[in-house]
Amino acid sequence: MIRVLVTKKDNSISKIELRGHADYAEEGKDIVCAGVSACFLGALGAIKDEKSVSYSYEKGQGKVEVITELSSYDQTVLDVLYRQLELIATSYPKFIRIKNERN
C-alpha cells in the first residue's frame, strides 16, 4: 500500500511524503504506482522556484517539502498534486491511503 502523509501549515501544504508500493499488480504493470509516480514527478517538474522546496524521489519513496514561502503558482502545484492523489485514493482505496496532519 502507498501511504501519503500531507502536512499543512496555515491551510497551505508544507510537505507531501509518499512511502511504499501499491501492490495492485506486478512490477512494471502496476497502474496505481505508475499514476502516483506520474503525478508526483509532474508536480516536481511544474514547480517554478526550485529553491523554495527540497525534494527527493526514489523507487517506493518520495518527498517534497517547502523550505521558504511559495509563490501562489507553486502552492497551486502542490494543491493539484494533493487533489490528484486524493482522486487515485478514491478509485483505489485498498492500495493508497492519505493521512493529513497540521504543523
N, CA, C and O of each residue as an XYZ file, in Angstrom:
412
protein
N       0.841     -1.180      0.000
C       0.000      0.000      0.000
C       0.890      1.248      0.000
O       1.915      1.305      0.679
N       0.471      2.221     -0.767
C       1.148      3.514     -0.767
C       0.534      4.347      0.351
O      -0.685      4.476      0.458
N       1.403      4.905      1.175
C       0.953      5.782      2.248
C       1.434      7.198      1.939
O       2.613      7.431      1.671
N       0.496      8.124      1.985
C       0.789      9.522      1.702
C       0.535     10.314      2.977
O      -0.535     10.215      3.578
N       1.520     11.096      3.381
C       1.365     11.980      4.531
C       1.436     13.409      4.019
O       2.434     13.820      3.426
N       0.365     14.162      4.254
C       0.288     15.556      3.813
C       0.269     16.431      5.063
O      -0.602     16.292      5.921
N       1.241     17.330      5.151
C       1.335     18.247      6.285
C       0.946     19.636      5.807
O       1.435     20.126      4.789
N       0.053     20.259      6.570
C      -0.388     21.615      6.242
C      -0.068     22.559      7.387
O      -0.133     22.195      8.561
N       0.277     23.771      7.012
C       0.517     24.842      7.977
C      -0.263     26.053      7.485
O      -0.062     26.514      6.362
N      -1.149     26.562      8.325
C      -1.972     27.712      7.948
C      -2.722     27.476      6.639
O      -2.753     28.358      5.780
N      -3.318     26.315      6.478
C      -4.106     25.925      5.302
C      -3.303     25.818      4.007
O      -3.889     25.735      2.927
N      -1.973     25.819      4.096
C      -1.130     25.626      2.919
C      -0.320     24.349      3.114
O       0.098     24.040      4.230
N      -0.103     23.626      2.052
C       0.677     22.396      2.122
C       2.140     22.748      2.369
O       2.724     23.560      1.651
N       2.724     22.130      3.391
C       4.136     22.348      3.676
C       4.986     21.109      3.377
O       6.209     21.199      3.266
N       4.320     19.941      3.247
C       5.073     18.734      2.934
C       4.130     17.643      2.426
O       3.008     17.499      2.913
N       4.601     16.883      1.442
C       3.911     15.682      0.981
C       4.953     14.571      0.931
O       5.978     14.696      0.261
N       4.677     13.479      1.651
C       5.577     12.327      1.664
C       4.851     11.105      1.135
O       3.697     10.857      1.486
N       5.526     10.346      0.295
C       4.994      9.097     -0.250
C       5.881      7.954      0.215
O       7.106      8.076      0.208
N       5.272      6.838      0.621
C       6.047      5.662      1.025
C       5.307      4.398      0.596
O       4.081      4.318      0.674
N       6.069      3.428      0.146
C       5.520      2.114     -0.122
C       5.156      1.879     -1.574
O       5.341      2.737     -2.437
N       4.635      0.698     -1.812
C       4.210      0.266     -3.141
C       2.735     -0.129     -3.072
O       2.266     -0.633     -2.052
N       2.030      0.098     -4.136
C       0.596     -0.196     -4.154
C       0.326     -1.699     -4.123
O      -0.633     -2.141     -3.490
N       1.161     -2.483     -4.799
C       0.929     -3.926     -4.952
C      -0.403     -4.220     -5.630
O      -1.046     -5.231     -5.346
N      -0.806     -3.336     -6.518
C      -2.011     -3.550     -7.318
C      -1.756     -4.648     -8.352
O      -2.633     -5.462     -8.637
N      -0.558     -4.657     -8.900
C      -0.165     -5.647     -9.905
C       1.347     -5.832     -9.817
O       2.019     -5.158     -9.036
N       1.864     -6.733    -10.608
C       3.305     -6.969    -10.585
C       4.059     -5.732    -11.067
O       3.527     -4.893    -11.794
N       5.315     -5.651    -10.634
C       6.142     -4.508    -11.002
C       6.184     -4.350    -12.520
O       6.338     -5.323    -13.258
N       6.045     -3.120    -12.960
C       6.015     -2.825    -14.385
C       4.606     -2.792    -14.961
O       4.401     -2.309    -16.074
N       3.624     -3.309    -14.199
C       2.239     -3.319    -14.658
C       1.288     -2.698    -13.634
O       0.068     -2.776    -13.780
N       1.849     -2.092    -12.616
C       1.056     -1.546    -11.519
C       0.602     -0.131    -11.867
O       1.377      0.821    -11.777
N      -0.660     -0.007    -12.264
C      -1.173      1.293    -12.702
C      -1.319      2.290    -11.554
O      -1.265      3.499    -11.782
N      -1.502      1.808    -10.331
C      -1.620      2.717     -9.192
C      -0.261      3.362     -8.913
O      -0.169      4.579     -8.755
N       0.787      2.546     -8.852
C       2.136      3.099     -8.657
C       2.508      4.039     -9.802
O       3.072      5.110     -9.579
N       2.194      3.636    -11.002
C       2.517      4.470    -12.161
C       1.784      5.809    -12.095
O       2.372      6.851    -12.385
N       0.526      5.786    -11.722
C      -0.250      7.022    -11.622
C       0.285      7.948    -10.552
O       0.421      9.150    -10.782
N       0.590      7.401     -9.380
C       1.124      8.213     -8.289
C       2.480      8.793     -8.684
O       2.744      9.975     -8.462
N       3.327      7.969     -9.264
C       4.655      8.435     -9.696
C       4.546      9.538    -10.742
O       5.260     10.538    -10.672
N       3.656      9.356    -11.709
C       3.487     10.357    -12.767
C       2.998     11.687    -12.183
O       3.492     12.749    -12.562
N       2.045     11.632    -11.278
C       1.547     12.869    -10.650
C       2.647     13.555     -9.859
O       2.823     14.769     -9.960
N       3.394     12.781     -9.068
C       4.438     13.346     -8.219
C       5.545     13.967     -9.066
O       5.938     15.109     -8.829
N       6.046     13.232    -10.040
C       7.125     13.753    -10.876
C       6.659     14.924    -11.736
O       7.428     15.852    -11.986
N       5.417     14.890    -12.186
C       4.860     16.019    -12.934
C       4.798     17.274    -12.085
O       5.100     18.367    -12.565
N       4.408     17.126    -10.818
C       4.356     18.280     -9.917
C       5.758     18.832     -9.671
O       5.957     20.046     -9.688
N       6.723     17.954     -9.444
C       8.094     18.429     -9.239
C       8.585     19.200    -10.458
O       9.267     20.217    -10.323
N       8.241     18.718    -11.641
C       8.647     19.397    -12.865
C       7.945     20.714    -13.086
O       8.461     21.578    -13.794
N       6.770     20.887    -12.491
C       5.985     22.109    -12.689
C       6.358     23.221    -11.714
O       6.031     24.385    -11.949
N       7.036     22.875    -10.627
C       7.418     23.896     -9.651
C       8.416     24.848    -10.287
O       9.446     24.424    -10.812
N       8.105     26.134    -10.236
C       8.953     27.142    -10.886
C      10.147     27.550    -10.026
O      11.265     27.655    -10.532
N       9.924     27.780     -8.744
C      11.007     28.211     -7.862
C      11.552     27.006     -7.109
O      11.138     26.723     -5.985
N      12.483     26.302     -7.738
C      13.019     25.074     -7.148
C      13.763     25.321     -5.845
O      13.953     24.392     -5.060
N      14.185     26.555     -5.600
C      14.903     26.870     -4.360
C      13.960     26.963     -3.163
O      14.415     26.980     -2.019
N      12.654     27.024     -3.413
C      11.696     27.149     -2.320
C      11.282     25.800     -1.741
O      10.583     25.748     -0.729
N      11.710     24.708     -2.378
C      11.360     23.370     -1.897
C      12.596     22.477     -1.879
O      13.570     22.713     -2.595
N      12.528     21.450     -1.043
C      13.508     20.368     -1.143
C      12.699     19.141     -1.535
O      11.550     18.985     -1.123
N      13.304     18.280     -2.327
C      12.568     17.097     -2.740
C      13.521     15.935     -2.955
O      14.714     16.107     -3.207
N      12.948     14.748     -2.847
C      13.685     13.523     -3.149
C      12.697     12.534     -3.735
O      11.501     12.577     -3.447
N      13.207     11.662     -4.545
C      12.353     10.635     -5.142
C      13.209      9.436     -5.506
O      14.240      9.569     -6.165
N      12.779      8.286     -5.077
C      13.386      7.033     -5.496
C      12.284      5.983     -5.438
O      11.206      6.233     -4.898
N      12.550      4.852     -5.975
C      11.540      3.804     -6.040
C      10.920      3.548     -4.659
O      11.619      3.178     -3.716
N       9.624      3.747     -4.556
C       8.908      3.478     -3.316
C       8.880      4.623     -2.320
O       8.249      4.503     -1.270
N       9.551      5.736     -2.624
C       9.559      6.856     -1.691
C       9.668      8.176     -2.438
O      10.345      8.277     -3.460
N       9.003      9.158     -1.918
C       9.122     10.498     -2.474
C       8.758     11.513     -1.412
O       7.965     11.239     -0.511
N       9.347     12.684     -1.532
C       9.040     13.735     -0.557
C       9.289     15.083     -1.209
O      10.293     15.286     -1.892
N       8.365     15.994     -0.987
C       8.560     17.394     -1.358
C       8.205     18.206     -0.122
O       7.141     18.032      0.471
N       9.121     19.101      0.256
C       8.936     19.890      1.468
C       9.242     21.352      1.178
O      10.237     21.681      0.532
N       8.369     22.218      1.667
C       8.526     23.654      1.465
C       9.604     24.173      2.427
O       9.556     23.913      3.629
N      10.574     24.909      1.878
C      11.647     25.483      2.694
C      11.374     26.960      2.965
O      11.504     27.423      4.098
N      10.999     27.687      1.933
C      10.664     29.103      2.074
C       9.252     29.312      1.534
O       8.668     28.402      0.946
N       8.718     30.482      1.728
C       7.357     30.761      1.273
C       7.234     30.524     -0.231
O       8.073     30.963     -1.018
N       6.179     29.827     -0.604
C       5.940     29.520     -2.015
C       5.160     30.624     -2.700
O       4.372     31.333     -2.073
N       5.389     30.756     -3.979
C       4.535     31.629     -4.785
C       3.147     30.992     -4.844
O       2.994     29.802     -4.572
N       2.159     31.775     -5.193
C       0.805     31.209     -5.298
C       0.758     30.136     -6.381
O       0.020     29.158     -6.256
N       1.546     30.313     -7.448
C       1.607     29.303     -8.518
C       2.128     27.973     -7.964
O       1.512     26.928     -8.174
N       3.262     28.014     -7.257
C       3.852     26.774     -6.746
C       2.977     26.130     -5.675
O       2.932     24.903     -5.575
N       2.279     26.937     -4.873
C       1.348     26.355     -3.901
C       0.198     25.668     -4.629
O      -0.275     24.617     -4.195
N      -0.250     26.257     -5.729
C      -1.295     25.632     -6.531
C      -0.823     24.295     -7.095
O      -1.595     23.338     -7.152
N       0.438     24.224     -7.509
C       1.004     22.954     -7.999
C       0.878     21.882     -6.914
O       0.455     20.761     -7.199
N       1.240     22.215     -5.676
C       1.123     21.236     -4.584
C      -0.332     20.899     -4.288
O      -0.651     19.749     -3.983
N      -1.210     21.879     -4.373
C      -2.641     21.621     -4.175
C      -3.185     20.665     -5.236
O      -3.973     19.771     -4.930
N      -2.762     20.860     -6.473
C      -3.205     19.976     -7.565
C      -2.657     18.560     -7.353
O      -3.377     17.581     -7.555
N      -1.391     18.448     -6.949
C      -0.822     17.128     -6.650
C      -1.650     16.441     -5.570
O      -1.994     15.267     -5.706
N      -1.969     17.158     -4.508
C      -2.776     16.596     -3.428
C      -4.136     16.111     -3.950
O      -4.580     15.015     -3.610
N      -4.773     16.913     -4.753
C      -6.089     16.541     -5.295
C      -5.979     15.319     -6.207
O      -6.847     14.446     -6.176
N      -4.923     15.249     -7.016
C      -4.719     14.080     -7.879
C      -4.545     12.814     -7.039
O      -5.116     11.771     -7.356
N      -3.761     12.910     -5.977
C      -3.564     11.757     -5.098
C      -4.865     11.350     -4.424
O      -5.137     10.161     -4.260
N      -5.676     12.339     -4.030
C      -6.992     12.040     -3.452
C      -7.872     11.280     -4.437
O      -8.559     10.332     -4.056
N      -7.852     11.693     -5.696
C      -8.671     11.018     -6.713
C      -8.218      9.582     -6.925
O      -9.047      8.684     -7.074
N      -6.909      9.358     -6.939
C      -6.402      7.987     -7.077
C      -6.818      7.164     -5.856
O      -7.228      6.012     -5.998
N      -6.715      7.747     -4.659
C      -7.093      7.038     -3.433
C      -8.589      6.712     -3.403
O      -8.988      5.678     -2.868
N      -9.402      7.577     -3.968
C     -10.842      7.313     -4.043
C     -11.130      6.127     -4.961
O     -12.001      5.305     -4.677
N     -10.394      6.050     -6.055
C     -10.602      4.956     -7.015
C      -9.975      3.637     -6.564
O     -10.465      2.563     -6.914
N      -8.895      3.715     -5.790
C      -8.147      2.519     -5.377
C      -7.862      2.547     -3.875
O      -6.700      2.565     -3.469
N      -8.909      2.551     -3.045
C      -8.717      2.726     -1.599
C      -7.941      1.598     -0.913
O      -7.413      1.803      0.180
N      -7.861      0.432     -1.516
C      -7.101     -0.673     -0.921
C      -5.607     -0.542     -1.193
O      -4.806     -1.292     -0.635
N      -5.230      0.406     -2.047
C      -3.844      0.471     -2.500
C      -3.139      1.788     -2.178
O      -1.918      1.877     -2.305
N      -3.891      2.810     -1.764
C      -3.292      4.093     -1.406
C      -4.142      4.749     -0.307
O      -5.368      4.812     -0.406
N      -3.468      5.231      0.731
C      -4.138      5.930      1.819
C      -3.464      7.261      2.059
O      -2.243      7.382      1.970
N      -4.271      8.254      2.363
C      -3.744      9.603      2.614
C      -4.065      9.989      4.046
O      -5.199      9.860      4.507
N      -3.045     10.464      4.732
C      -3.214     10.974      6.097
C      -2.840     12.440      6.086
O      -1.828     12.831      5.505
N      -3.664     13.248      6.732
C      -3.417     14.684      6.822
C      -3.023     15.036      8.253
O      -3.573     14.504      9.218
N      -2.058     15.946      8.366
C      -1.697     16.449      9.683
C      -1.446     17.940      9.610
O      -1.140     18.480      8.546
N      -1.577     18.594     10.735
C      -1.330     20.035     10.841
C       0.024     20.234     11.511
O       0.414     19.488     12.409
N       0.718     21.254     11.050
C       2.022     21.571     11.623
C       1.925     22.815     12.470
O       2.923     23.250     13.044
